[in-house]
Each structure stands twice: as C-alpha cells, then as structure tokens.
Amino acid sequence: MQDIGVMSLLTIISHFVFIALSFNAFQSLRLDRYFTQERQNKFKVALVLFSVAVGYGVSSFFLSFLNSLTNMTYLIK
C-alpha cells in the first residue's frame, strides 16, 4: 500500500518539474517580442497552457518509461 503513495507523490512531483522546465524553456525563446503589447496577456496565457501540455506529455513519457523499466525486472527473474 505504501508503494502506491510513493508512486503518487513521484507522479505529482514529476508533472510539476517537467511543467516548470518546459515553461522556462519556452520563456527563454523570447517569443513575446513578436506580439504586440495588446496581445501580451493572451500570449502569456497561451504560453502557460502550452507549457502544461508539453510538460505533462514529457512527464507521462518519463513515468511510463520508468514503469517499463521496473516491469522488465519481472521478465529477468
């Protein structure tokens, strides 16, 4: 039962870490200079939503990869 709690915590931490990494990566591209001042707020919202989508996808891939690695130990035994 404790293993479920650890995996849940790992999942939440992984999602937040990869969302933060993707947000920082998109901010470093400095795409805001291509938008007018009137559209900056919409661009910021789109940037956050896009970061959440990409970060969640990368995190899901990472967690799936870890799950596959742990399942391979049953194949070897």
PyMOL Python script that loads the backbone (N, CA, C, O; Angstrom):
from pymol import cmd

cmd.read_pdbstr("""\
ATOM      1  N   MET A   1       0.819  -1.192   0.000  1.00  0.00           N
ATOM      2  CA  MET A   1       0.000   0.000   0.000  1.00  0.00           C
ATOM      3  C   MET A   1       0.863   1.256   0.000  1.00  0.00           C
ATOM      4  O   MET A   1       0.481   2.270  -0.584  1.00  0.00           O
ATOM      5  N   GLN A   2       2.001   1.198   0.637  1.00  0.00           N
ATOM      6  CA  GLN A   2       2.887   2.343   0.701  1.00  0.00           C
ATOM      7  C   GLN A   2       3.464   2.643  -0.685  1.00  0.00           C
ATOM      8  O   GLN A   2       3.772   3.795  -0.990  1.00  0.00           O
ATOM      9  N   ASP A   3       3.609   1.626  -1.514  1.00  0.00           N
ATOM     10  CA  ASP A   3       4.157   1.805  -2.853  1.00  0.00           C
ATOM     11  C   ASP A   3       3.256   2.704  -3.705  1.00  0.00           C
ATOM     12  O   ASP A   3       3.751   3.453  -4.548  1.00  0.00           O
ATOM     13  N   ILE A   4       1.949   2.636  -3.495  1.00  0.00           N
ATOM     14  CA  ILE A   4       1.007   3.479  -4.237  1.00  0.00           C
ATOM     15  C   ILE A   4       1.198   4.941  -3.853  1.00  0.00           C
ATOM     16  O   ILE A   4       1.146   5.823  -4.710  1.00  0.00           O
ATOM     17  N   GLY A   5       1.419   5.200  -2.565  1.00  0.00           N
ATOM     18  CA  GLY A   5       1.639   6.571  -2.111  1.00  0.00           C
ATOM     19  C   GLY A   5       2.921   7.158  -2.677  1.00  0.00           C
ATOM     20  O   GLY A   5       2.962   8.329  -3.054  1.00  0.00           O
ATOM     21  N   VAL A   6       3.967   6.342  -2.735  1.00  0.00           N
ATOM     22  CA  VAL A   6       5.242   6.802  -3.280  1.00  0.00           C
ATOM     23  C   VAL A   6       5.096   7.107  -4.762  1.00  0.00           C
ATOM     24  O   VAL A   6       5.616   8.114  -5.242  1.00  0.00           O
ATOM     25  N   MET A   7       4.397   6.250  -5.489  1.00  0.00           N
ATOM     26  CA  MET A   7       4.207   6.488  -6.924  1.00  0.00           C
ATOM     27  C   MET A   7       3.344   7.719  -7.171  1.00  0.00           C
ATOM     28  O   MET A   7       3.590   8.462  -8.121  1.00  0.00           O
ATOM     29  N   SER A   8       2.339   7.944  -6.334  1.00  0.00           N
ATOM     30  CA  SER A   8       1.500   9.135  -6.483  1.00  0.00           C
ATOM     31  C   SER A   8       2.309  10.402  -6.251  1.00  0.00           C
ATOM     32  O   SER A   8       2.176  11.378  -6.989  1.00  0.00           O
ATOM     33  N   LEU A   9       3.140  10.380  -5.230  1.00  0.00           N
ATOM     34  CA  LEU A   9       3.991  11.530  -4.946  1.00  0.00           C
ATOM     35  C   LEU A   9       5.003  11.756  -6.072  1.00  0.00           C
ATOM     36  O   LEU A   9       5.248  12.895  -6.469  1.00  0.00           O
ATOM     37  N   LEU A  10       5.579  10.687  -6.578  1.00  0.00           N
ATOM     38  CA  LEU A  10       6.519  10.790  -7.691  1.00  0.00           C
ATOM     39  C   LEU A  10       5.838  11.349  -8.937  1.00  0.00           C
ATOM     40  O   LEU A  10       6.433  12.141  -9.668  1.00  0.00           O
ATOM     41  N   THR A  11       4.611  10.947  -9.177  1.00  0.00           N
ATOM     42  CA  THR A  11       3.866  11.443 -10.333  1.00  0.00           C
ATOM     43  C   THR A  11       3.610  12.939 -10.220  1.00  0.00           C
ATOM     44  O   THR A  11       3.819  13.675 -11.184  1.00  0.00           O
ATOM     45  N   ILE A  12       3.164  13.396  -9.065  1.00  0.00           N
ATOM     46  CA  ILE A  12       2.886  14.820  -8.877  1.00  0.00           C
ATOM     47  C   ILE A  12       4.161  15.646  -9.009  1.00  0.00           C
ATOM     48  O   ILE A  12       4.172  16.682  -9.674  1.00  0.00           O
ATOM     49  N   ILE A  13       5.227  15.183  -8.375  1.00  0.00           N
ATOM     50  CA  ILE A  13       6.495  15.916  -8.454  1.00  0.00           C
ATOM     51  C   ILE A  13       7.009  15.937  -9.890  1.00  0.00           C
ATOM     52  O   ILE A  13       7.495  16.967 -10.359  1.00  0.00           O
ATOM     53  N   SER A  14       6.908  14.825 -10.580  1.00  0.00           N
ATOM     54  CA  SER A  14       7.369  14.750 -11.962  1.00  0.00           C
ATOM     55  C   SER A  14       6.589  15.707 -12.863  1.00  0.00           C
ATOM     56  O   SER A  14       7.177  16.397 -13.696  1.00  0.00           O
ATOM     57  N   HIS A  15       5.283  15.748 -12.697  1.00  0.00           N
ATOM     58  CA  HIS A  15       4.470  16.660 -13.514  1.00  0.00           C
ATOM     59  C   HIS A  15       4.887  18.108 -13.282  1.00  0.00           C
ATOM     60  O   HIS A  15       5.081  18.859 -14.237  1.00  0.00           O
ATOM     61  N   PHE A  16       5.025  18.501 -12.019  1.00  0.00           N
ATOM     62  CA  PHE A  16       5.391  19.883 -11.724  1.00  0.00           C
ATOM     63  C   PHE A  16       6.790  20.228 -12.223  1.00  0.00           C
ATOM     64  O   PHE A  16       7.011  21.326 -12.734  1.00  0.00           O
ATOM     65  N   VAL A  17       7.723  19.311 -12.081  1.00  0.00           N
ATOM     66  CA  VAL A  17       9.094  19.577 -12.529  1.00  0.00           C
ATOM     67  C   VAL A  17       9.145  19.748 -14.043  1.00  0.00           C
ATOM     68  O   VAL A  17       9.766  20.688 -14.542  1.00  0.00           O
ATOM     69  N   PHE A  18       8.504  18.856 -14.768  1.00  0.00           N
ATOM     70  CA  PHE A  18       8.566  18.962 -16.225  1.00  0.00           C
ATOM     71  C   PHE A  18       7.757  20.135 -16.762  1.00  0.00           C
ATOM     72  O   PHE A  18       8.117  20.702 -17.793  1.00  0.00           O
ATOM     73  N   ILE A  19       6.675  20.513 -16.090  1.00  0.00           N
ATOM     74  CA  ILE A  19       5.929  21.700 -16.487  1.00  0.00           C
ATOM     75  C   ILE A  19       6.791  22.942 -16.260  1.00  0.00           C
ATOM     76  O   ILE A  19       6.826  23.834 -17.107  1.00  0.00           O
ATOM     77  N   ALA A  20       7.479  23.005 -15.135  1.00  0.00           N
ATOM     78  CA  ALA A  20       8.362  24.146 -14.858  1.00  0.00           C
ATOM     79  C   ALA A  20       9.514  24.205 -15.853  1.00  0.00           C
ATOM     80  O   ALA A  20       9.880  25.285 -16.317  1.00  0.00           O
ATOM     81  N   LEU A  21      10.083  23.056 -16.182  1.00  0.00           N
ATOM     82  CA  LEU A  21      11.176  23.028 -17.165  1.00  0.00           C
ATOM     83  C   LEU A  21      10.703  23.491 -18.539  1.00  0.00           C
ATOM     84  O   LEU A  21      11.397  24.255 -19.210  1.00  0.00           O
ATOM     85  N   SER A  22       9.538  23.036 -18.957  1.00  0.00           N
ATOM     86  CA  SER A  22       9.050  23.461 -20.271  1.00  0.00           C
ATOM     87  C   SER A  22       8.680  24.936 -20.269  1.00  0.00           C
ATOM     88  O   SER A  22       8.878  25.615 -21.276  1.00  0.00           O
ATOM     89  N   PHE A  23       8.144  25.453 -19.156  1.00  0.00           N
ATOM     90  CA  PHE A  23       7.828  26.872 -19.079  1.00  0.00           C
ATOM     91  C   PHE A  23       9.096  27.711 -19.184  1.00  0.00           C
ATOM     92  O   PHE A  23       9.126  28.706 -19.910  1.00  0.00           O
ATOM     93  N   ASN A  24      10.140  27.316 -18.465  1.00  0.00           N
ATOM     94  CA  ASN A  24      11.408  28.047 -18.550  1.00  0.00           C
ATOM     95  C   ASN A  24      12.027  27.960 -19.939  1.00  0.00           C
ATOM     96  O   ASN A  24      12.617  28.926 -20.421  1.00  0.00           O
ATOM     97  N   ALA A  25      11.894  26.819 -20.573  1.00  0.00           N
ATOM     98  CA  ALA A  25      12.439  26.660 -21.924  1.00  0.00           C
ATOM     99  C   ALA A  25      11.697  27.547 -22.923  1.00  0.00           C
ATOM    100  O   ALA A  25      12.320  28.174 -23.780  1.00  0.00           O
ATOM    101  N   PHE A  26      10.373  27.601 -22.815  1.00  0.00           N
ATOM    102  CA  PHE A  26       9.604  28.444 -23.733  1.00  0.00           C
ATOM    103  C   PHE A  26       9.841  29.927 -23.473  1.00  0.00           C
ATOM    104  O   PHE A  26       9.843  30.727 -24.409  1.00  0.00           O
ATOM    105  N   GLN A  27      10.042  30.301 -22.210  1.00  0.00           N
ATOM    106  CA  GLN A  27      10.338  31.696 -21.903  1.00  0.00           C
ATOM    107  C   GLN A  27      11.687  32.114 -22.457  1.00  0.00           C
ATOM    108  O   GLN A  27      11.862  33.265 -22.857  1.00  0.00           O
ATOM    109  N   SER A  28      12.634  31.203 -22.486  1.00  0.00           N
ATOM    110  CA  SER A  28      13.965  31.538 -22.984  1.00  0.00           C
ATOM    111  C   SER A  28      13.969  31.764 -24.493  1.00  0.00           C
ATOM    112  O   SER A  28      14.915  32.343 -25.028  1.00  0.00           O
ATOM    113  N   LEU A  29      12.932  31.317 -25.177  1.00  0.00           N
ATOM    114  CA  LEU A  29      12.842  31.558 -26.620  1.00  0.00           C
ATOM    115  C   LEU A  29      12.508  33.015 -26.953  1.00  0.00           C
ATOM    116  O   LEU A  29      12.714  33.464 -28.080  1.00  0.00           O
ATOM    117  N   ARG A  30      11.992  33.746 -25.961  1.00  0.00           N
ATOM    118  CA  ARG A  30      11.648  35.161 -26.112  1.00  0.00           C
ATOM    119  C   ARG A  30      10.692  35.411 -27.275  1.00  0.00           C
ATOM    120  O   ARG A  30      10.911  36.306 -28.091  1.00  0.00           O
ATOM    121  N   LEU A  31       9.642  34.620 -27.340  1.00  0.00           N
ATOM    122  CA  LEU A  31       8.644  34.769 -28.393  1.00  0.00           C
ATOM    123  C   LEU A  31       7.729  35.957 -28.160  1.00  0.00           C
ATOM    124  O   LEU A  31       7.002  36.366 -29.065  1.00  0.00           O
ATOM    125  N   ASP A  32       7.755  36.520 -26.950  1.00  0.00           N
ATOM    126  CA  ASP A  32       6.873  37.647 -26.638  1.00  0.00           C
ATOM    127  C   ASP A  32       7.197  38.892 -27.452  1.00  0.00           C
ATOM    128  O   ASP A  32       6.333  39.753 -27.618  1.00  0.00           O
ATOM    129  N   ARG A  33       8.399  39.007 -27.954  1.00  0.00           N
ATOM    130  CA  ARG A  33       8.760  40.195 -28.733  1.00  0.00           C
ATOM    131  C   ARG A  33       8.092  40.220 -30.104  1.00  0.00           C
ATOM    132  O   ARG A  33       8.107  41.250 -30.778  1.00  0.00           O
ATOM    133  N   TYR A  34       7.512  39.108 -30.520  1.00  0.00           N
ATOM    134  CA  TYR A  34       6.821  39.053 -31.802  1.00  0.00           C
ATOM    135  C   TYR A  34       5.341  39.411 -31.698  1.00  0.00           C
ATOM    136  O   TYR A  34       4.634  39.428 -32.705  1.00  0.00           O
ATOM    137  N   PHE A  35       4.871  39.699 -30.485  1.00  0.00           N
ATOM    138  CA  PHE A  35       3.464  40.032 -30.271  1.00  0.00           C
ATOM    139  C   PHE A  35       3.341  41.487 -29.836  1.00  0.00           C
ATOM    140  O   PHE A  35       4.211  42.031 -29.155  1.00  0.00           O
ATOM    141  N   THR A  36       2.255  42.090 -30.240  1.00  0.00           N
ATOM    142  CA  THR A  36       2.020  43.483 -29.855  1.00  0.00           C
ATOM    143  C   THR A  36       1.690  43.560 -28.368  1.00  0.00           C
ATOM    144  O   THR A  36       1.384  42.554 -27.727  1.00  0.00           O
ATOM    145  N   GLN A  37       1.759  44.768 -27.842  1.00  0.00           N
ATOM    146  CA  GLN A  37       1.506  44.991 -26.424  1.00  0.00           C
ATOM    147  C   GLN A  37       0.082  44.584 -26.036  1.00  0.00           C
ATOM    148  O   GLN A  37      -0.149  44.124 -24.918  1.00  0.00           O
ATOM    149  N   GLU A  38      -0.870  44.754 -26.954  1.00  0.00           N
ATOM    150  CA  GLU A  38      -2.259  44.415 -26.668  1.00  0.00           C
ATOM    151  C   GLU A  38      -2.469  42.915 -26.534  1.00  0.00           C
ATOM    152  O   GLU A  38      -3.388  42.480 -25.840  1.00  0.00           O
ATOM    153  N   ARG A  39      -1.647  42.135 -27.173  1.00  0.00           N
ATOM    154  CA  ARG A  39      -1.812  40.678 -27.164  1.00  0.00           C
ATOM    155  C   ARG A  39      -0.881  39.961 -26.193  1.00  0.00           C
ATOM    156  O   ARG A  39      -0.838  38.731 -26.182  1.00  0.00           O
ATOM    157  N   GLN A  40      -0.140  40.699 -25.386  1.00  0.00           N
ATOM    158  CA  GLN A  40       0.808  40.089 -24.455  1.00  0.00           C
ATOM    159  C   GLN A  40       0.117  39.200 -23.415  1.00  0.00           C
ATOM    160  O   GLN A  40       0.615  38.121 -23.094  1.00  0.00           O
ATOM    161  N   ASN A  41      -1.023  39.647 -22.892  1.00  0.00           N
ATOM    162  CA  ASN A  41      -1.718  38.843 -21.875  1.00  0.00           C
ATOM    163  C   ASN A  41      -2.225  37.530 -22.454  1.00  0.00           C
ATOM    164  O   ASN A  41      -2.122  36.485 -21.811  1.00  0.00           O
ATOM    165  N   LYS A  42      -2.768  37.578 -23.654  1.00  0.00           N
ATOM    166  CA  LYS A  42      -3.229  36.345 -24.301  1.00  0.00           C
ATOM    167  C   LYS A  42      -2.056  35.420 -24.593  1.00  0.00           C
ATOM    168  O   LYS A  42      -2.169  34.201 -24.463  1.00  0.00           O
ATOM    169  N   PHE A  43      -0.936  36.001 -24.983  1.00  0.00           N
ATOM    170  CA  PHE A  43       0.247  35.188 -25.254  1.00  0.00           C
ATOM    171  C   PHE A  43       0.745  34.512 -23.982  1.00  0.00           C
ATOM    172  O   PHE A  43       1.155  33.351 -24.021  1.00  0.00           O
ATOM    173  N   LYS A  44       0.716  35.228 -22.846  1.00  0.00           N
ATOM    174  CA  LYS A  44       1.171  34.638 -21.583  1.00  0.00           C
ATOM    175  C   LYS A  44       0.290  33.472 -21.163  1.00  0.00           C
ATOM    176  O   LYS A  44       0.787  32.459 -20.670  1.00  0.00           O
ATOM    177  N   VAL A  45      -1.011  33.614 -21.355  1.00  0.00           N
ATOM    178  CA  VAL A  45      -1.928  32.517 -21.023  1.00  0.00           C
ATOM    179  C   VAL A  45      -1.663  31.322 -21.941  1.00  0.00           C
ATOM    180  O   VAL A  45      -1.623  30.177 -21.489  1.00  0.00           O
ATOM    181  N   ALA A  46      -1.484  31.601 -23.226  1.00  0.00           N
ATOM    182  CA  ALA A  46      -1.194  30.520 -24.177  1.00  0.00           C
ATOM    183  C   ALA A  46       0.129  29.846 -23.850  1.00  0.00           C
ATOM    184  O   ALA A  46       0.260  28.631 -24.001  1.00  0.00           O
ATOM    185  N   LEU A  47       1.109  30.622 -23.404  1.00  0.00           N
ATOM    186  CA  LEU A  47       2.409  30.065 -23.038  1.00  0.00           C
ATOM    187  C   LEU A  47       2.292  29.126 -21.840  1.00  0.00           C
ATOM    188  O   LEU A  47       2.909  28.061 -21.816  1.00  0.00           O
ATOM    189  N   VAL A  48       1.507  29.522 -20.859  1.00  0.00           N
ATOM    190  CA  VAL A  48       1.301  28.663 -19.680  1.00  0.00           C
ATOM    191  C   VAL A  48       0.575  27.377 -20.075  1.00  0.00           C
ATOM    192  O   VAL A  48       0.970  26.286 -19.663  1.00  0.00           O
ATOM    193  N   LEU A  49      -0.478  27.506 -20.866  1.00  0.00           N
ATOM    194  CA  LEU A  49      -1.230  26.317 -21.277  1.00  0.00           C
ATOM    195  C   LEU A  49      -0.385  25.382 -22.142  1.00  0.00           C
ATOM    196  O   LEU A  49      -0.458  24.162 -21.993  1.00  0.00           O
ATOM    197  N   PHE A  50       0.405  25.943 -23.031  1.00  0.00           N
ATOM    198  CA  PHE A  50       1.274  25.129 -23.880  1.00  0.00           C
ATOM    199  C   PHE A  50       2.350  24.447 -23.035  1.00  0.00           C
ATOM    200  O   PHE A  50       2.708  23.298 -23.291  1.00  0.00           O
ATOM    201  N   SER A  51       2.859  25.153 -22.036  1.00  0.00           N
ATOM    202  CA  SER A  51       3.861  24.563 -21.142  1.00  0.00           C
ATOM    203  C   SER A  51       3.279  23.406 -20.343  1.00  0.00           C
ATOM    204  O   SER A  51       3.938  22.387 -20.138  1.00  0.00           O
ATOM    205  N   VAL A  52       2.033  23.572 -19.892  1.00  0.00           N
ATOM    206  CA  VAL A  52       1.376  22.486 -19.151  1.00  0.00           C
ATOM    207  C   VAL A  52       1.189  21.272 -20.056  1.00  0.00           C
ATOM    208  O   VAL A  52       1.428  20.139 -19.637  1.00  0.00           O
ATOM    209  N   ALA A  53       0.763  21.507 -21.290  1.00  0.00           N
ATOM    210  CA  ALA A  53       0.539  20.387 -22.214  1.00  0.00           C
ATOM    211  C   ALA A  53       1.840  19.655 -22.527  1.00  0.00           C
ATOM    212  O   ALA A  53       1.881  18.426 -22.491  1.00  0.00           O
ATOM    213  N   VAL A  54       2.885  20.387 -22.828  1.00  0.00           N
ATOM    214  CA  VAL A  54       4.166  19.752 -23.171  1.00  0.00           C
ATOM    215  C   VAL A  54       4.779  19.099 -21.932  1.00  0.00           C
ATOM    216  O   VAL A  54       5.267  17.972 -22.004  1.00  0.00           O
ATOM    217  N   GLY A  55       4.756  19.793 -20.807  1.00  0.00           N
ATOM    218  CA  GLY A  55       5.331  19.239 -19.580  1.00  0.00           C
ATOM    219  C   GLY A  55       4.618  17.978 -19.131  1.00  0.00           C
ATOM    220  O   GLY A  55       5.257  17.019 -18.700  1.00  0.00           O
ATOM    221  N   TYR A  56       3.288  17.975 -19.230  1.00  0.00           N
ATOM    222  CA  TYR A  56       2.527  16.781 -18.861  1.00  0.00           C
ATOM    223  C   TYR A  56       2.854  15.618 -19.803  1.00  0.00           C
ATOM    224  O   TYR A  56       2.991  14.480 -19.356  1.00  0.00           O
ATOM    225  N   GLY A  57       2.978  15.897 -21.084  1.00  0.00           N
ATOM    226  CA  GLY A  57       3.312  14.843 -22.046  1.00  0.00           C
ATOM    227  C   GLY A  57       4.686  14.250 -21.794  1.00  0.00           C
ATOM    228  O   GLY A  57       4.855  13.032 -21.833  1.00  0.00           O
ATOM    229  N   VAL A  58       5.667  15.102 -21.537  1.00  0.00           N
ATOM    230  CA  VAL A  58       7.020  14.620 -21.261  1.00  0.00           C
ATOM    231  C   VAL A  58       7.052  13.844 -19.946  1.00  0.00           C
ATOM    232  O   VAL A  58       7.709  12.809 -19.845  1.00  0.00           O
ATOM    233  N   SER A  59       6.341  14.348 -18.946  1.00  0.00           N
ATOM    234  CA  SER A  59       6.287  13.659 -17.662  1.00  0.00           C
ATOM    235  C   SER A  59       5.618  12.293 -17.794  1.00  0.00           C
ATOM    236  O   SER A  59       6.074  11.319 -17.196  1.00  0.00           O
ATOM    237  N   SER A  60       4.558  12.219 -18.559  1.00  0.00           N
ATOM    238  CA  SER A  60       3.883  10.939 -18.776  1.00  0.00           C
ATOM    239  C   SER A  60       4.797   9.948 -19.479  1.00  0.00           C
ATOM    240  O   SER A  60       4.814   8.763 -19.144  1.00  0.00           O
ATOM    241  N   PHE A  61       5.556  10.433 -20.454  1.00  0.00           N
ATOM    242  CA  PHE A  61       6.524   9.568 -21.129  1.00  0.00           C
ATOM    243  C   PHE A  61       7.581   9.080 -20.152  1.00  0.00           C
ATOM    244  O   PHE A  61       7.918   7.896 -20.143  1.00  0.00           O
ATOM    245  N   PHE A  62       8.105   9.979 -19.332  1.00  0.00           N
ATOM    246  CA  PHE A  62       9.128   9.638 -18.347  1.00  0.00           C
ATOM    247  C   PHE A  62       8.616   8.601 -17.352  1.00  0.00           C
ATOM    248  O   PHE A  62       9.308   7.627 -17.054  1.00  0.00           O
ATOM    249  N   LEU A  63       7.408   8.808 -16.839  1.00  0.00           N
ATOM    250  CA  LEU A  63       6.845   7.861 -15.875  1.00  0.00           C
ATOM    251  C   LEU A  63       6.532   6.517 -16.515  1.00  0.00           C
ATOM    252  O   LEU A  63       6.710   5.473 -15.887  1.00  0.00           O
ATOM    253  N   SER A  64       6.070   6.534 -17.749  1.00  0.00           N
ATOM    254  CA  SER A  64       5.824   5.290 -18.468  1.00  0.00           C
ATOM    255  C   SER A  64       7.128   4.530 -18.703  1.00  0.00           C
ATOM    256  O   SER A  64       7.172   3.304 -18.597  1.00  0.00           O
ATOM    257  N   PHE A  65       8.176   5.266 -19.019  1.00  0.00           N
ATOM    258  CA  PHE A  65       9.488   4.645 -19.222  1.00  0.00           C
ATOM    259  C   PHE A  65       9.993   4.015 -17.929  1.00  0.00           C
ATOM    260  O   PHE A  65      10.518   2.902 -17.943  1.00  0.00           O
ATOM    261  N   LEU A  66       9.835   4.726 -16.809  1.00  0.00           N
ATOM    262  CA  LEU A  66      10.232   4.154 -15.520  1.00  0.00           C
ATOM    263  C   LEU A  66       9.417   2.915 -15.174  1.00  0.00           C
ATOM    264  O   LEU A  66       9.956   1.936 -14.658  1.00  0.00           O
ATOM    265  N   ASN A  67       8.124   2.960 -15.456  1.00  0.00           N
ATOM    266  CA  ASN A  67       7.266   1.809 -15.199  1.00  0.00           C
ATOM    267  C   ASN A  67       7.694   0.616 -16.050  1.00  0.00           C
ATOM    268  O   ASN A  67       7.693  -0.518 -15.570  1.00  0.00           O
ATOM    269  N   SER A  68       8.053   0.858 -17.291  1.00  0.00           N
ATOM    270  CA  SER A  68       8.509  -0.224 -18.160  1.00  0.00           C
ATOM    271  C   SER A  68       9.821  -0.822 -17.661  1.00  0.00           C
ATOM    272  O   SER A  68      10.023  -2.035 -17.720  1.00  0.00           O
ATOM    273  N   LEU A  69      10.706   0.037 -17.172  1.00  0.00           N
ATOM    274  CA  LEU A  69      11.969  -0.471 -16.634  1.00  0.00           C
ATOM    275  C   LEU A  69      11.746  -1.345 -15.402  1.00  0.00           C
ATOM    276  O   LEU A  69      12.387  -2.383 -15.244  1.00  0.00           O
ATOM    277  N   THR A  70      10.830  -0.915 -14.531  1.00  0.00           N
ATOM    278  CA  THR A  70      10.568  -1.729 -13.341  1.00  0.00           C
ATOM    279  C   THR A  70       9.883  -3.037 -13.709  1.00  0.00           C
ATOM    280  O   THR A  70      10.109  -4.053 -13.053  1.00  0.00           O
ATOM    281  N   ASN A  71       9.059  -3.031 -14.737  1.00  0.00           N
ATOM    282  CA  ASN A  71       8.405  -4.265 -15.170  1.00  0.00           C
ATOM    283  C   ASN A  71       9.383  -5.222 -15.835  1.00  0.00           C
ATOM    284  O   ASN A  71       9.148  -6.430 -15.850  1.00  0.00           O
ATOM    285  N   MET A  72      10.470  -4.706 -16.382  1.00  0.00           N
ATOM    286  CA  MET A  72      11.462  -5.582 -17.017  1.00  0.00           C
ATOM    287  C   MET A  72      12.178  -6.435 -15.984  1.00  0.00           C
ATOM    288  O   MET A  72      12.709  -7.495 -16.315  1.00  0.00           O
ATOM    289  N   THR A  73      12.198  -5.983 -14.728  1.00  0.00           N
ATOM    290  CA  THR A  73      12.845  -6.807 -13.708  1.00  0.00           C
ATOM    291  C   THR A  73      12.074  -8.104 -13.501  1.00  0.00           C
ATOM    292  O   THR A  73      12.674  -9.119 -13.147  1.00  0.00           O
ATOM    293  N   TYR A  74      10.765  -8.097 -13.712  1.00  0.00           N
ATOM    294  CA  TYR A  74       9.967  -9.326 -13.606  1.00  0.00           C
ATOM    295  C   TYR A  74      10.254 -10.258 -14.755  1.00  0.00           C
ATOM    296  O   TYR A  74      10.141 -11.475 -14.610  1.00  0.00           O
ATOM    297  N   LEU A  75      10.624  -9.711 -15.891  1.00  0.00           N
ATOM    298  CA  LEU A  75      10.955 -10.532 -17.052  1.00  0.00           C
ATOM    299  C   LEU A  75      12.294 -11.237 -16.853  1.00  0.00           C
ATOM    300  O   LEU A  75      12.477 -12.369 -17.301  1.00  0.00           O
ATOM    301  N   ILE A  76      13.205 -10.582 -16.199  1.00  0.00           N
ATOM    302  CA  ILE A  76      14.537 -11.155 -15.995  1.00  0.00           C
ATOM    303  C   ILE A  76      14.506 -12.232 -14.918  1.00  0.00           C
ATOM    304  O   ILE A  76      15.248 -13.210 -15.015  1.00  0.00           O
ATOM    305  N   LYS A  77      13.667 -12.080 -13.890  1.00  0.00           N
ATOM    306  CA  LYS A  77      13.604 -13.054 -12.787  1.00  0.00           C
ATOM    307  C   LYS A  77      13.049 -14.365 -13.205  1.00  0.00           C
ATOM    308  O   LYS A  77      12.938 -15.277 -12.385  1.00  0.00           O
TER     309      LYS A  77
END
""", "prot")
cmd.dss("prot")
cmd.show_as("cartoon", "prot")
cmd.util.cbc("prot")
cmd.orient("prot")
